[in-house]
Amino acid sequence: MKKGIIFMGIGFELVGLIIGAWAVGSAVDKHFHWNGYGVATFIIAVMIGWIYHLIILLKKFMDEPDDNIGDGSGSGSKAMYDNTDSHGHERKDD
């Protein structure tokens, strides 16, 4: 759930960046009479930076262990491979 909210926030971040790049690019176009080149340049620069940022975040999330494995909830597969039950207590073989 937490990761889903973070990635949803990244999508909103992209929308904000595009709107900001469009606004700044429009101002640059009006000042230098570039006929749209300022908007295109700023949007491309923002997209490159955002993709770089996304790659860094994806690497970070891929390196983190899953939250639900071995947390005592019984939903992970850790208990199947070690000698503990879903509550972390050691099993006794009869």
N, CA, C and O atoms as a Tinker XYZ file with bonds, in Angstrom:
   376  protein
     1  N      0.824000   -1.195000    0.000000    73     2
     2  CA     0.000000    0.000000    0.000000    64     1     3
     3  C      0.862000    1.251000    0.000000    63     2     4     5
     4  O      0.607000    2.195000   -0.748000    81     3
     5  N      1.894000    1.249000    0.855000    73     3     6
     6  CA     2.761000    2.416000    0.966000    64     5     7
     7  C      3.467000    2.697000   -0.356000    63     6     8     9
     8  O      3.567000    3.850000   -0.776000    81     7
     9  N      3.953000    1.655000   -1.006000    73     7    10
    10  CA     4.648000    1.833000   -2.273000    64     9    11
    11  C      3.697000    2.325000   -3.354000    63    10    12    13
    12  O      4.094000    3.121000   -4.205000    81    11
    13  N      2.465000    1.872000   -3.337000    73    11    14
    14  CA     1.484000    2.329000   -4.307000    64    13    15
    15  C      1.204000    3.807000   -4.190000    63    14    16    17
    16  O      1.070000    4.504000   -5.196000    81    15
    17  N      1.117000    4.283000   -2.973000    73    15    18
    18  CA     0.880000    5.712000   -2.752000    64    17    19
    19  C      2.072000    6.526000   -3.213000    63    18    20    21
    20  O      1.913000    7.609000   -3.776000    81    19
    21  N      3.271000    6.005000   -2.974000    73    19    22
    22  CA     4.472000    6.715000   -3.405000    64    21    23
    23  C      4.503000    6.835000   -4.918000    63    22    24    25
    24  O      4.814000    7.904000   -5.445000    81    23
    25  N      4.185000    5.754000   -5.629000    73    23    26
    26  CA     4.211000    5.814000   -7.087000    64    25    27
    27  C      3.064000    6.653000   -7.646000    63    26    28    29
    28  O      3.199000    7.240000   -8.720000    81    27
    29  N      1.953000    6.717000   -6.947000    73    27    30
    30  CA     0.882000    7.616000   -7.359000    64    29    31
    31  C      1.347000    9.066000   -7.208000    63    30    32    33
    32  O      1.043000    9.913000   -8.048000    81    31
    33  N      2.081000    9.340000   -6.138000    73    31    34
    34  CA     2.640000   10.673000   -5.935000    64    33    35
    35  C      3.633000   11.048000   -7.020000    63    34    36    37
    36  O      3.719000   12.211000   -7.416000    81    35
    37  N      4.377000   10.073000   -7.496000    73    35    38
    38  CA     5.322000   10.330000   -8.580000    64    37    39
    39  C      4.578000   10.752000   -9.845000    63    38    40    41
    40  O      5.054000   11.616000  -10.582000    81    39
    41  N      3.424000   10.157000  -10.101000    73    39    42
    42  CA     2.612000   10.553000  -11.256000    64    41    43
    43  C      2.127000   11.993000  -11.141000    63    42    44    45
    44  O      2.158000   12.745000  -12.115000    81    43
    45  N      1.673000   12.376000   -9.933000    73    43    46
    46  CA     1.261000   13.761000   -9.724000    64    45    47
    47  C      2.449000   14.710000   -9.843000    63    46    48    49
    48  O      2.307000   15.841000  -10.306000    81    47
    49  N      3.613000   14.242000   -9.424000    73    47    50
    50  CA     4.826000   15.035000   -9.555000    64    49    51
    51  C      5.112000   15.330000  -11.023000    63    50    52    53
    52  O      5.475000   16.453000  -11.374000    81    51
    53  N      4.951000   14.330000  -11.873000    73    51    54
    54  CA     5.190000   14.521000  -13.300000    64    53    55
    55  C      4.221000   15.545000  -13.886000    63    54    56    57
    56  O      4.625000   16.397000  -14.677000    81    55
    57  N      2.969000   15.469000  -13.512000    73    55    58
    58  CA     1.981000   16.430000  -14.019000    64    57    59
    59  C      2.367000   17.848000  -13.606000    63    58    60    61
    60  O      2.306000   18.772000  -14.417000    81    59
    61  N      2.764000   18.019000  -12.347000    73    59    62
    62  CA     3.188000   19.342000  -11.877000    64    61    63
    63  C      4.421000   19.848000  -12.605000    63    62    64    65
    64  O      4.517000   21.030000  -12.933000    81    63
    65  N      5.356000   18.956000  -12.854000    73    63    66
    66  CA     6.571000   19.353000  -13.570000    64    65    67
    67  C      6.263000   19.772000  -15.004000    63    66    68    69
    68  O      6.828000   20.746000  -15.504000    81    67
    69  N      5.376000   19.044000  -15.662000    73    67    70
    70  CA     5.013000   19.386000  -17.049000    64    69    71
    71  C      4.312000   20.741000  -17.096000    63    70    72    73
    72  O      4.601000   21.560000  -17.969000    81    71
    73  N      3.398000   20.980000  -16.169000    73    71    74
    74  CA     2.703000   22.277000  -16.138000    64    73    75
    75  C      3.689000   23.404000  -15.864000    63    74    76    77
    76  O      3.618000   24.463000  -16.486000    81    75
    77  N      4.610000   23.173000  -14.931000    73    75    78
    78  CA     5.627000   24.186000  -14.641000    64    77    79
    79  C      6.542000   24.435000  -15.826000    63    78    80    81
    80  O      6.864000   25.585000  -16.126000    81    79
    81  N      6.966000   23.376000  -16.506000    73    79    82
    82  CA     7.829000   23.522000  -17.680000    64    81    83
    83  C      7.098000   24.257000  -18.799000    63    82    84    85
    84  O      7.692000   25.064000  -19.515000    81    83
    85  N      5.826000   23.979000  -18.942000    73    83    86
    86  CA     5.036000   24.678000  -19.962000    64    85    87
    87  C      4.940000   26.173000  -19.642000    63    86    88    89
    88  O      5.067000   27.011000  -20.535000    81    87
    89  N      4.715000   26.505000  -18.359000    73    87    90
    90  CA     4.592000   27.911000  -17.968000    64    89    91
    91  C      5.921000   28.652000  -18.159000    63    90    92    93
    92  O      5.943000   29.754000  -18.709000    81    91
    93  N      7.019000   28.054000  -17.709000    73    91    94
    94  CA     8.332000   28.701000  -17.860000    64    93    95
    95  C      8.716000   28.770000  -19.338000    63    94    96    97
    96  O      9.234000   29.786000  -19.803000    81    95
    97  N      8.463000   27.695000  -20.067000    73    95    98
    98  CA     8.766000   27.693000  -21.501000    64    97    99
    99  C      7.969000   28.727000  -22.269000    63    98   100   101
   100  O      8.485000   29.332000  -23.208000    81    99
   101  N      6.720000   28.940000  -21.887000    73    99   102
   102  CA     5.900000   29.974000  -22.533000    64   101   103
   103  C      6.469000   31.360000  -22.289000    63   102   104   105
   104  O      6.497000   32.196000  -23.192000    81   103
   105  N      6.925000   31.603000  -21.060000    73   103   106
   106  CA     7.529000   32.900000  -20.743000    64   105   107
   107  C      8.821000   33.112000  -21.538000    63   106   108   109
   108  O      9.079000   34.212000  -22.025000    81   107
   109  N      9.627000   32.061000  -21.668000    73   107   110
   110  CA    10.865000   32.153000  -22.444000    64   109   111
   111  C     10.538000   32.381000  -23.923000    63   110   112   113
   112  O     11.202000   33.176000  -24.588000    81   111
   113  N      9.522000   31.690000  -24.436000    73   111   114
   114  CA     9.112000   31.876000  -25.831000    64   113   115
   115  C      8.683000   33.313000  -26.100000    63   114   116   117
   116  O      9.054000   33.892000  -27.121000    81   115
   117  N      7.913000   33.885000  -25.199000    73   115   118
   118  CA     7.448000   35.271000  -25.382000    64   117   119
   119  C      8.614000   36.244000  -25.320000    63   118   120   121
   120  O      8.658000   37.208000  -26.085000    81   119
   121  N      9.555000   36.005000  -24.423000    73   119   122
   122  CA    10.680000   36.931000  -24.249000    64   121   123
   123  C     11.634000   36.891000  -25.445000    63   122   124   125
   124  O     12.073000   37.934000  -25.927000    81   123
   125  N     11.951000   35.685000  -25.920000    73   123   126
   126  CA    12.927000   35.543000  -26.999000    64   125   127
   127  C     12.289000   35.333000  -28.375000    63   126   128   129
   128  O     13.006000   35.211000  -29.368000    81   127
   129  N     10.945000   35.289000  -28.450000    73   127   130
   130  CA    10.205000   35.074000  -29.707000    64   129   131
   131  C     10.659000   33.780000  -30.393000    63   130   132   133
   132  O     11.036000   33.791000  -31.565000    81   131
   133  N     10.619000   32.659000  -29.646000    73   131   134
   134  CA    11.117000   31.377000  -30.131000    64   133   135
   135  C     10.029000   30.498000  -30.745000    63   134   136   137
   136  O     10.352000   29.430000  -31.264000    81   135
   137  N      8.791000   30.886000  -30.713000    73   135   138
   138  CA     7.691000   30.152000  -31.346000    64   137   139
   139  C      7.579000   28.694000  -30.893000    63   138   140   141
   140  O      7.434000   27.806000  -31.733000    81   139
   141  N      7.643000   28.429000  -29.601000    73   139   142
   142  CA     7.418000   27.086000  -29.072000    64   141   143
   143  C      8.667000   26.297000  -28.722000    63   142   144   145
   144  O      8.569000   25.242000  -28.096000    81   143
   145  N      9.833000   26.779000  -29.110000    73   143   146
   146  CA    11.058000   26.036000  -28.798000    64   145   147
   147  C     11.369000   26.042000  -27.300000    63   146   148   149
   148  O     11.940000   25.080000  -26.786000    81   147
   149  N     11.009000   27.089000  -26.613000    73   147   150
   150  CA    11.237000   27.155000  -25.169000    64   149   151
   151  C     10.402000   26.116000  -24.429000    63   150   152   153
   152  O     10.907000   25.434000  -23.537000    81   151
   153  N      9.128000   25.993000  -24.795000    73   151   154
   154  CA     8.251000   25.003000  -24.166000    64   153   155
   155  C      8.775000   23.599000  -24.438000    63   154   156   157
   156  O      8.853000   22.773000  -23.528000    81   155
   157  N      9.132000   23.331000  -25.680000    73   155   158
   158  CA     9.629000   21.997000  -26.036000    64   157   159
   159  C     10.920000   21.672000  -25.279000    63   158   160   161
   160  O     11.090000   20.557000  -24.787000    81   159
   161  N     11.821000   22.641000  -25.189000    73   159   162
   162  CA    13.096000   22.423000  -24.506000    64   161   163
   163  C     12.887000   22.143000  -23.028000    63   162   164   165
   164  O     13.477000   21.214000  -22.477000    81   163
   165  N     12.051000   22.942000  -22.391000    73   163   166
   166  CA    11.827000   22.745000  -20.955000    64   165   167
   167  C     11.096000   21.437000  -20.671000    63   166   168   169
   168  O     11.425000   20.756000  -19.700000    81   167
   169  N     10.128000   21.072000  -21.481000    73   167   170
   170  CA     9.403000   19.810000  -21.255000    64   169   171
   171  C     10.334000   18.616000  -21.467000    63   170   172   173
   172  O     10.284000   17.656000  -20.698000    81   171
   173  N     11.177000   18.662000  -22.494000    73   171   174
   174  CA    12.125000   17.568000  -22.712000    64   173   175
   175  C     13.111000   17.472000  -21.547000    63   174   176   177
   176  O     13.408000   16.372000  -21.080000    81   175
   177  N     13.620000   18.609000  -21.074000    73   175   178
   178  CA    14.555000   18.607000  -19.948000    64   177   179
   179  C     13.897000   18.053000  -18.686000    63   178   180   181
   180  O     14.520000   17.294000  -17.943000    81   179
   181  N     12.642000   18.430000  -18.440000    73   179   182
   182  CA    11.922000   17.931000  -17.270000    64   181   183
   183  C     11.690000   16.431000  -17.389000    63   182   184   185
   184  O     11.836000   15.706000  -16.404000    81   183
   185  N     11.336000   15.960000  -18.562000    73   183   186
   186  CA    11.108000   14.518000  -18.748000    64   185   187
   187  C     12.388000   13.712000  -18.521000    63   186   188   189
   188  O     12.345000   12.649000  -17.901000    81   187
   189  N     13.526000   14.209000  -19.016000    73   187   190
   190  CA    14.794000   13.509000  -18.809000    64   189   191
   191  C     15.119000   13.455000  -17.316000    63   190   192   193
   192  O     15.502000   12.405000  -16.801000    81   191
   193  N     14.968000   14.574000  -16.627000    73   191   194
   194  CA    15.225000   14.600000  -15.183000    64   193   195
   195  C     14.278000   13.704000  -14.406000    63   194   196   197
   196  O     14.687000   13.041000  -13.454000    81   195
   197  N     13.003000   13.681000  -14.809000    73   195   198
   198  CA    12.017000   12.858000  -14.102000    64   197   199
   199  C     12.298000   11.374000  -14.311000    63   198   200   201
   200  O     12.175000   10.589000  -13.371000    81   199
   201  N     12.671000   10.978000  -15.518000    73   199   202
   202  CA    12.986000    9.574000  -15.780000    64   201   203
   203  C     14.211000    9.145000  -14.983000    63   202   204   205
   204  O     14.246000    8.034000  -14.455000    81   203
   205  N     15.216000   10.016000  -14.890000    73   203   206
   206  CA    16.396000    9.724000  -14.067000    64   205   207
   207  C     15.981000    9.536000  -12.610000    63   206   208   209
   208  O     16.427000    8.597000  -11.950000    81   207
   209  N     15.133000   10.423000  -12.114000    73   207   210
   210  CA    14.619000   10.336000  -10.740000    64   209   211
   211  C     13.828000    9.039000  -10.539000    63   210   212   213
   212  O     13.956000    8.395000   -9.498000    81   211
   213  N     13.025000    8.659000  -11.513000    73   211   214
   214  CA    12.233000    7.436000  -11.430000    64   213   215
   215  C     13.132000    6.197000  -11.376000    63   214   216   217
   216  O     12.858000    5.265000  -10.619000    81   215
   217  N     14.188000    6.183000  -12.166000    73   215   218
   218  CA    15.116000    5.047000  -12.160000    64   217   219
   219  C     15.780000    4.912000  -10.792000    63   218   220   221
   220  O     15.928000    3.800000  -10.284000    81   219
   221  N     16.177000    6.023000  -10.196000    73   219   222
   222  CA    16.789000    5.982000   -8.862000    64   221   223
   223  C     15.796000    5.429000   -7.842000    63   222   224   225
   224  O     16.164000    4.596000   -7.014000    81   223
   225  N     14.546000    5.882000   -7.891000    73   223   226
   226  CA    13.545000    5.380000   -6.952000    64   225   227
   227  C     13.254000    3.899000   -7.169000    63   226   228   229
   228  O     13.094000    3.153000   -6.203000    81   227
   229  N     13.184000    3.471000   -8.410000    73   227   230
   230  CA    12.927000    2.053000   -8.685000    64   229   231
   231  C     14.063000    1.182000   -8.161000    63   230   232   233
   232  O     13.812000    0.112000   -7.607000    81   231
   233  N     15.303000    1.623000   -8.326000    73   231   234
   234  CA    16.434000    0.863000   -7.782000    64   233   235
   235  C     16.350000    0.790000   -6.266000    63   234   236   237
   236  O     16.645000   -0.246000   -5.671000    81   235
   237  N     15.947000    1.890000   -5.643000    73   235   238
   238  CA    15.814000    1.916000   -4.184000    64   237   239
   239  C     14.749000    0.917000   -3.724000    63   238   240   241
   240  O     14.969000    0.176000   -2.765000    81   239
   241  N     13.600000    0.893000   -4.400000    73   239   242
   242  CA    12.527000   -0.013000   -4.003000    64   241   243
   243  C     12.858000   -1.461000   -4.316000    63   242   244   245
   244  O     12.396000   -2.357000   -3.609000    81   243
   245  N     13.634000   -1.716000   -5.341000    73   243   246
   246  CA    14.012000   -3.082000   -5.661000    64   245   247
   247  C     15.007000   -3.630000   -4.638000    63   246   248   249
   248  O     15.050000   -4.838000   -4.407000    81   247
   249  N     15.800000   -2.760000   -4.026000    73   247   250
   250  CA    16.768000   -3.190000   -3.023000    64   249   251
   251  C     16.141000   -3.427000   -1.658000    63   250   252   253
   252  O     16.701000   -4.164000   -0.846000    81   251
   253  N     14.982000   -2.812000   -1.384000    73   251   254
   254  CA    14.318000   -2.972000   -0.093000    64   253   255
   255  C     13.603000   -4.319000   -0.033000    63   254   256   257
   256  O     13.014000   -4.751000   -1.024000    81   255
   257  N     13.650000   -4.990000    1.124000    73   255   258
   258  CA    12.887000   -6.238000    1.258000    64   257   259
   259  C     11.392000   -5.946000    1.334000    63   258   260   261
   260  O     10.979000   -4.842000    1.689000    81   259
   261  N     10.588000   -6.952000    0.996000    73   259   262
   262  CA     9.139000   -6.794000    1.099000    64   261   263
   263  C      8.753000   -6.603000    2.555000    63   262   264   265
   264  O      9.364000   -7.181000    3.453000    81   263
   265  N      7.727000   -5.781000    2.779000    73   263   266
   266  CA     7.278000   -5.485000    4.134000    64   265   267
   267  C      6.566000   -6.655000    4.787000    63   266   268   269
   268  O      6.601000   -6.778000    6.012000    81   267
   269  N      5.920000   -7.519000    4.014000    73   267   270
   270  CA     5.057000   -8.531000    4.611000    64   269   271
   271  C      5.726000   -9.893000    4.773000    63   270   272   273
   272  O      5.085000  -10.816000    5.275000    81   271
   273  N      6.966000  -10.056000    4.377000    73   271   274
   274  CA     7.617000  -11.351000    4.505000    64   273   275
   275  C      8.252000  -11.458000    5.886000    63   274   276   277
   276  O      9.125000  -10.664000    6.237000    81   275
   277  N      7.819000  -12.428000    6.656000    73   275   278
   278  CA     8.400000  -12.687000    7.956000    64   277   279
   279  C      8.054000  -11.669000    9.017000    63   278   280   281
   280  O      8.799000  -11.517000    9.985000    81   279
   281  N      6.942000  -10.964000    8.866000    73   279   282
   282  CA     6.573000   -9.954000    9.849000    64   281   283
   283  C      5.631000  -10.492000   10.918000    63   282   284   285
   284  O      5.120000   -9.723000   11.733000    81   283
   285  N      5.398000  -11.777000   10.928000    73   283   286
   286  CA     4.517000  -12.359000   11.932000    64   285   287
   287  C      3.068000  -12.428000   11.507000    63   286   288   289
   288  O      2.230000  -12.929000   12.258000    81   287
   289  N      2.754000  -11.940000   10.327000    73   287   290
   290  CA     1.364000  -11.950000    9.884000    64   289   291
   291  C      0.982000  -13.276000    9.249000    63   290   292   293
   292  O     -0.199000  -13.556000    9.047000    81   291
   293  N      1.965000  -14.078000    8.939000    73   291   294
   294  CA     1.667000  -15.357000    8.307000    64   293   295
   295  C      1.454000  -15.249000    6.820000    63   294   296   297
   296  O      1.208000  -16.257000    6.159000    81   295
   297  N      1.544000  -14.033000    6.267000    73   295   298
   298  CA     1.297000  -13.871000    4.844000    64   297   299
   299  C      2.542000  -14.104000    4.006000    63   298   300   301
   300  O      2.448000  -14.307000    2.796000    81   299
   301  N      3.708000  -14.077000    4.638000    73   299   302
   302  CA     4.944000  -14.275000    3.897000    64   301   303
   303  C      5.309000  -15.737000    3.818000    63   302   304   305
   304  O      4.640000  -16.589000    4.404000    81   303
   305  N      6.373000  -16.027000    3.092000    73   303   306
   306  CA     6.794000  -17.413000    2.921000    64   305   307
   307  C      7.983000  -17.765000    3.802000    63   306   308   309
   308  O      8.510000  -18.872000    3.695000    81   307
   309  N      8.419000  -16.862000    4.665000    73   307   310
   310  CA     9.585000  -17.102000    5.506000    64   309   311
   311  C      9.373000  -18.285000    6.444000    63   310   312   313
   312  O     10.288000  -19.083000    6.644000    81   311
   313  N      8.198000  -18.406000    7.012000    73   311   314
   314  CA     7.937000  -19.464000    7.988000    64   313   315
   315  C      8.052000  -20.851000    7.366000    63   314   316   317
   316  O      8.275000  -21.827000    8.082000    81   315
   317  N      7.907000  -20.953000    6.075000    73   315   318
   318  CA     7.987000  -22.238000    5.418000    64   317   319
   319  C      9.437000  -22.732000    5.350000    63   318   320   321
   320  O      9.674000  -23.936000    5.256000    81   319
   321  N     10.406000  -21.815000    5.397000    73   319   322
   322  CA    11.795000  -22.183000    5.208000    64   321   323
   323  C     12.616000  -22.217000    6.485000    63   322   324   325
   324  O     13.726000  -22.750000    6.474000    81   323
   325  N     12.123000  -21.679000    7.565000    73   323   326
   326  CA    12.874000  -21.743000    8.806000    64   325   327
   327  C     12.094000  -22.541000    9.853000    63   326   328   329
   328  O     11.069000  -23.148000    9.542000    81   327
   329  N     12.569000  -22.536000   11.057000    73   327   330
   330  CA    11.974000  -23.363000   12.106000    64   329   331
   331  C     11.111000  -22.522000   13.046000    63   330   332   333
   332  O     11.076000  -22.785000   14.248000    81   331
   333  N     10.415000  -21.512000   12.516000    73   331   334
   334  CA     9.524000  -20.696000   13.338000    64   333   335
   335  C      8.122000  -20.721000   12.763000    63   334   336   337
   336  O      7.922000  -20.950000   11.570000    81   335
   337  N      7.152000  -20.479000   13.642000    73   335   338
   338  CA     5.778000  -20.389000   13.170000    64   337   339
   339  C      5.488000  -18.955000   12.736000    63   338   340   341
   340  O      6.393000  -18.124000   12.674000    81   339
   341  N      4.223000  -18.672000   12.436000    73   339   342
   342  CA     3.870000  -17.351000   11.928000    64   341   343
   343  C      4.002000  -16.249000   12.978000    63   342   344   345
   344  O      3.961000  -15.067000   12.638000    81   343
   345  N      4.160000  -16.624000   14.259000    73   343   346
   346  CA     4.320000  -15.628000   15.318000    64   345   347
   347  C      5.774000  -15.467000   15.739000    63   346   348   349
   348  O      6.070000  -14.716000   16.668000    81   347
   349  N      6.666000  -16.151000   15.078000    73   347   350
   350  CA     8.072000  -16.041000   15.396000    64   349   351
   351  C      8.561000  -16.991000   16.471000    63   350   352   353
   352  O      9.731000  -16.940000   16.851000    81   351
   353  N      7.679000  -17.867000   16.976000    73   351   354
   354  CA     8.061000  -18.848000   17.998000    64   353   355
   355  C      8.686000  -20.072000   17.330000    63   354   356   357
   356  O      8.267000  -20.493000   16.252000    81   355
   357  N      9.666000  -20.615000   17.974000    73   355   358
   358  CA    10.336000  -21.786000   17.413000    64   357   359
   359  C      9.410000  -22.992000   17.453000    63   358   360   361
   360  O      8.743000  -23.247000   18.456000    81   359
   361  N      9.379000  -23.731000   16.345000    73   359   362
   362  CA     8.551000  -24.933000   16.272000    64   361   363
   363  C      9.250000  -26.089000   16.974000    63   362   364   365
   364  O     10.478000  -26.176000   17.007000    81   363
   365  N      8.437000  -26.966000   17.530000    73   363   366
   366  CA     8.971000  -28.170000   18.168000    64   365   367
   367  C      8.537000  -29.355000   17.346000    63   366   368   369
   368  O      7.346000  -29.605000   17.163000    81   367
   369  N      9.515000  -30.080000   16.855000    73   367   370
   370  CA     9.198000  -31.287000   16.085000    64   369   371
   371  C      8.920000  -32.433000   17.040000    63   370   372   373
   372  O      9.705000  -32.689000   17.953000    81   371
   373  N      7.813000  -33.122000   16.835000    73   371   374
   374  CA     7.452000  -34.246000   17.692000    64   373   375
   375  C      7.964000  -35.538000   17.172000    63   374   376
   376  O      7.742000  -36.582000   17.785000    81   375
